[in-house]
Structure formats: structure tokens, C-alpha cells
Amino acid sequence: MKIGLDIMGGDYAPKAIVLGAIAAHQSLNAGEHLVLIGDTEQIKPILAEEGFNPDHFEYVHTDEVIGMGEHPTKAIVQKPNSSIAVGFNLLKEGKIDSFASAGNSGAMLVGAVFSVKTIPGIIRPCLCTILPKIKGGTGLLLDVGANADCKPDILLQFGVLGSLSAKNLLQINDPKVALMNIGEEDEKGNMLSMATFPLMKETSLFNFVGNVEGRDLFNDKADVIVCDGFTGNVMLKLAESFYVLTIKKGLKDEFFDRFNYEQYGGSPVLGVNAPVVIGHGISSPLAVKNMVLQSREMITTGLVEKIRMAFK
């Protein structure tokens, strides 16, 4: 198994990424290897500082970087030797089994769709994130930013993607899938949610339990909550702020500690032909470590193949 990691992506790259790779290496099993993609001249001094044997990693040198503010499509085309572009080429050629980066998220989405392509039958890939539950355990929220505008059939497919991910990544046997709305009643919502509800109610593709409201994000009404990427991203950023607020207010609470993004690594891109994980721009070494372990989980569970089979 070869897990590709972009060491140039993120606000604290390359040091935080390399430190995260070192931490992840301790948790990998025999036969599981990290491939670091980026400027190797910047990697070596960090490894030396840490007294880490460089032979534990494989390296692919690149001399271009896609910045956080660059236009995703233009950057992928105009910087073919960037760490993100090279990473996706390696993924497309099967030289790595997954690719993760805390860099430009738009470039990561564009790169995934252009290189390994969307799984046939899927209209739009999406991003998913983990939700901590108040009584323990976790759930999933999707989409959280890949598709600001959606149509009903796209949300229906997100339900399938979320259900399969909850089964494989969270080991939930029969995930309860719900639609995010402004009320629980069947007829509630805007035009999108009112058109999506009957599609979900009639489907046999997943276990639909109806509408949920924003207050239900962290309870047990649903294991998977589906929404458009605009709504999902707003809720994700709000939820992430809870942990920061507790720290600023000097509060210590086990539940709110679970809102720390570092614990989860990144957001898997669901619906493309290979495991791809997008990390937070401010990723710390702990977040990078968990992003690597998340990549491994996607590989070992065969999630991409199971999604492919579901959409045949």
C-alpha cells in the first residue's frame, strides 16, 4: 500500500506535514508506505532535525506549488509540476493508492475529477465530514463544500454515498439517512428539499428516516445527514468554531473536544475512482497524521470499489 501525501499543501507546510508524516509512520503496518510529494530539499532538513531515518519514506520531487488563493483549474493546467498535479498523475497511473493534501481544496477537487475521474453514474462528487454525537459515536454530514448548488437527484446520490461511507468507515450496519431541512414535516423546506424528500422517501437504496433540523446534527436521529454544499459548509464552519470558543472561554468538555478538526484528519472526496482526502488548510501534525490514517481506511475497506458497484 502506497499512501501519497502532498507536503507542500497547507498554511504550515512543509514542516507540519512532514512532522505529521513521521507521526503517521509509527501507526502504519508492515507493507504500508508513505510517498511524500514535494520539494525534497525542504524535507531532508526537517527529517534530520527529528533524527528520523529518511529511508522510511518514498519521495517524488516537485518544484512548483499551487497557492491557496490560485484559481483551481488554471493552476492545475499551468503548474503541471506542482505537488498536487504530480500527486494526481501518480494516483491516475496507479503508482500510489490514495492521495491527500491540506492544500488548495478547489485544486484538489478539480484534480480528482480531471485525473481519476468521477465514478460512472455519479452526477457530482462531494465532500463529507464526521459529526461527533452527544451520546458517543460519530455520524456523517455531506456535502460540506464541493457543490454549493444541487438538484434533487444529486442529493439522492449523496444519500447513497453517505450510507456506504457510514457502513465502511464508521462500521454502522444500517445507517439512518436524513435530509437537512427547516422542519421535520414532510412538506417543509425550500424548493430543493421539497423536491428531494419524495425521492428519498421512495428509494430502497438506503434507510431514509425523514427530515432533520439543525438541532439534530449531534443527536441520534440520523447517522448520515444530507444537504447541499453551501448549507453543509456553513454548518461545518460553525461546528468547528465550538471547539475554539471553549478554548477561548477556558472551558474543558470532552464532547466539545471532539469538535477539534485535528482528530479527524480531513474530508474524503466521495464519488471519484480513487481515495482522495482534502485536509484543513491550517492542518497541524496531528491532523496530518489522521489524514494519512483516514486514507489508509479508505484503501483497506475498499470503499471506492463498493461505491462503484452500487452505481453500476
N, C-alpha and C positions, 0 to 999 in steps of 0.2 A: 504494500500500500504506500502510495506517494501522495502526501498532502502538500499542495502548493500554497505558499504564503508570500504575499507582497510585502516586502519590508520597507517600501518607500511610502506607503499609504498611511495617512493619519497625521494628526497635529503634532505628535511626539515621535514621529518616525525619524531615523530608523531605530533609535535606541530602545524605545518602549516595545517595538515589535520584536527586536532581537532578544530582549530580556524575556518577553512572553514566549518566544520560541524555545528558549533554554528551559523555562519552567514547564512548557508542554512536553518537551522531550522526556522529562522524568516520568511522565504519566503514560507514555506510549509503550506499546508492547513490542516484542521482537517482530521484525518484519514490517513495522510501521515507521515510515521515514518522513521527515520534513524536507521540502525543497524550498530554499529561500531564494526569492526572485527580486533582484535589485542591484544596487551598486556594491559589488563585493568588497571594494576598497573601504567602504564605510562599515561593513560588517566586521571585518577582521579585528580592528582595534577594540570593539565592544566585547568580542569573544575573549580577547587577550586579557582585558580588564577583569573579566569574570573568571578567568582561569579555566575556561571551557574548551574542551577538545573540539576543534573545528571539523574533525572527521566525522562527527556525529550527524552533520547535515550535508545535504547536496546543495549546490549553488548554480544559479543561472544569472549571469551578469547582464545588467541593462544600464544604459546611460541616459535615459530620459525619464521624467516624472510627470504625471498628469496632476496638475494642481487642483485644489478643492473648488476653485471658482471657475475652472475652464468649462467650455461647452462640451458636454459628453461626446456627442457624435464626432464633432470636429477634432477633438483631442485624440480619440481612438484612431482616426484616419491619419491625422498629421503627425502623430507620435508613435509609429509602429514599433519603436524600440523602448517604449515605456514599460514599466514593470507590469501594469495592468494589461496592456496589449499582448506582451510576451506571455504572461500568465495564461491568458485565454487561448493563445495559439498552442501552448503546451497541453492545455486541457482538451482542446479540439483534436490534437494528434494522439491523445491517449498516453502522453508521457507523464502526466500527473492524473490522479484520480479525483481530485477536488481542487478548488481554488478559493482562497479567502483574502480579503483586503479590507482595511479600515480607511481606504482612500475615497476618491470621488465616487459617491454612490450612483450618480447618473451614468458615469462611465462604466461602472460595474454592471449595471442593468443593460446598457447598450451592448457592452462587450459580450455578455452572456447570450443575448438574443442573436447577435451577429455571428458569433463563433459556434457555440454548441447548439444553437437554435432552440426554438420553442418546441416542446413535445407535440407531435401531430394530434390535432383535435382540441388543443387548448387555445383559447382565443387570446388571453393575456396572462403572462406570468405575474406572480405577485410576491410581496414580502410578508413574512409572518413573524410575530414576536410572541414571547412567552408571558403569560399573565400569572402572577402569584395568587393563590386562592387563600382566603381568610382562614379556612379550616385545614389548610395544608394541601400539598399537591400544587399542580400548575395546569393552566389551560393555554389556549392559543387565540390570538387576535390576528385577523387578516382581512383585507390588505392594509398595510401600515405605511404606504407611500409610493408604491410603484404606479398606481393608476388613480389619479385624482378624480377622474370621471369614469363611471362604469355604466353598463347596461345590465338588465336583469339576468340574461344568460351568463354573463361574466361572473356575477355574484353567485349564481348557482354552481358554477365550476369552482369558485373559491371554497364553497362548502365541501365539495369532493376533496380538494387539495388539503383543506384543513383537517377533515376527518381522517384521511390517510396518514397525515403527519402526526396527528394525536395518537393514532394506533401504533405507529412505528417509533416515533421519537419520545413519546410520553408513556407508552405502554398502557394506553387506555383501551379497553376491549371494544366497547361500543360507544364511541364519543357522542355526546349530545351536542348537536349543532344548532345555533340560534342566529337570528338576524337582528342586528343592532337597529333600534328604532326609538321613537319618542313616546311609545306606549306599548303595552303588551297586547292590546286588542288586535284582531286580525286585520281590521280595515285602517289601522293607524299609519301615519307616515307621509313622506313626500311621494312624488310620482314613481321614483325608483323603487323605494321599499314596498309600495303598494303593488307594483307590477312583479316584484321578485317574490313576495310572500306566497302567492298561489303556486308558483313554480317549485318552491322548496317544500310546500305542504304536500304536493302530489308526487314528489320524487321518491324513488326507492334506493337512490344512490347513497344516502346517508340518513342518520337518525335525527330528523328535524324536530325541534321542541318548541318552535314558535319564535315570537319576538321577545327581545330583552331590552332593557333600558340601560342608560349609562351607570346607574346604581348597581347593576348586576355584573359588572366587569369582574369583580373579585369574589363573588359568591359561587354556589354550586349549581346554579340554574342551567349553565351550559359549560361544556368543555372547550368548544370552538365557537367563537363569535365572528360573524362575517359582516363586513361593511366595505364601503368604497375607500380608496386610499387617502382621500382628503380627511374624512372623518377619523379613520384609523390613526393617521399621523398626528392629528390634534390630540386624540386620547392618549397615544403613546407618549408624546412630549409632556403632557400634563401628568401622567403617571410617573414618569421619570423624575419630575420635579418634587414628588413626595419625599423621596429619599434625601434629596439635597435640603429640603425645608426642615426635615427632622434633625439633620446635622447642624444646620444654622441655629435652630432653636434649642439645641443641646438635649434633644430627646433620644432615648435609646429604646428601640422597639424591634423585636425580632421580625414581625410582619413587615414593617416598613424597610428593614434592612434588605428584604428580598426584592425591593424595587431598585436596588443598585444594579445598573446595567452590566457591571463587570462580571456578575455571577453567571450571565447567560451567553456572553460572547458576542453574538451578532444576530442578524436576521437572515434566515435561509431564503434564497430565491426559489420559489416553488413553480414548477411548470417548464423548466428547461432541461435539456438532455444530460446534465451532469451536476454534481453537487457544487453549489456556489453559495458562499456566505459573505454578507456585507457587514462589516463591523462599524462601530460608532467612531466618528472622527476623532473623538478625544480618548480613544482606547488606551487603557493602561496595560502594563504587562499581564495582569490577572485577566483582563478582558481578552487579550490576545490568546493567552493560554486556553481559555474556554472556547474561543472561536475555533481554535485548532481541534479541540476535543469534540466540538459540535460538528465540524467537518468529518471527523472520523465516524461519528454516529450516523451521519447521512450515508456514508460509504458502507459501513458494516450492516446496516438494516436494509440496504438495497432499496431505499425509498424512491429513488428516481425510476427504477425499473418497475416498481409497484404502481407508481403514478402512470407510467407509460402503458402498462397492462390495463389499467382502469379506463383509459381513454381510447383503447383500440376499437 
